[in-house]
Amino acid sequence: MPIDAPAGLDREELRRLLADTIDADVADVQDDTDFVESLGVDSLMALEVVVVLERTYGIKFAETEMSAVRTLASAYEVVGAKLAERS
């Protein structure tokens, strides 16, 4: 069940940020599109995605959480939960 994201998190803005970071078309970044399997994101690019999310939203990922960010939906849920923790 998806969480209710804090006001500071916009799904479409996150979609554009992820698309820019992985150098993909925004239309290719759907909720359940796996970045690794469908868009060819390698481990270095996946790390860059995490770094961009951390810098953009002022959050920190534990090493074990990094692999959870493989789709827009998972990124939205993880970032949303981290933003909610700060509130």
Secondary structure as UniProt FT lines:
FT   TURN            7..8
FT   HELIX           11..22
FT   HELIX           26..28
FT   TURN            31..32
FT   TURN            35..39
FT   HELIX           43..57
FT   HELIX           63..66
FT   TURN            67..68
FT   HELIX           72..86
//
